[in-house]
Amino acid sequence: MLIRHLVERQNVDPAGCVRDPRAIRHGLIVGRRVAALAGPIDPATHLNRDFPGHRADVCIVVEAFVIGAPVVLAGDGFATARVPPAALAPLGPQWRVRTSYSLQTLASCHGKPQHRDWRRQRGPECCGT
């Protein structure tokens, strides 16, 4: 099972940047559709410039936050949107951040999460990458 950072299509600008990063959610994708959703991300970990291990800087675009909603496709795979660097703030190193909320949120999506490093993908130039 692979927990992903998801963003609704309506929350992505024409250049491919996330408009409101606090509206990003964790979810599962099965068969190109949203199979499970958790609550909004925890900004203390996901929008923390000092906590790169779990930063939500690239998200998969879905039509809506509804179970069964389709994933937006682009090229050879899922469409992605980048969080603009201005949305990331230095909130302190990871040992100072309360991670229990994030772990509970991930667990609510079923079982033990695994994360891919989406930062390796190249994003749109508008997002400063």
Buried (B, 14 or more C-beta within 10 A) or exposed (E): EEBBBBBBBEBBEEEBBBBBBEBBBBBBBEEEBBBBBBEBBBBBBBBBBBBEEBBBBBBBBBBEBEEEBBBBEEEEEBBBBBBBEEBBEEBEEBEEBEBEBBEEBBEEBEEEBEEEEBEEEEBBEEBEB
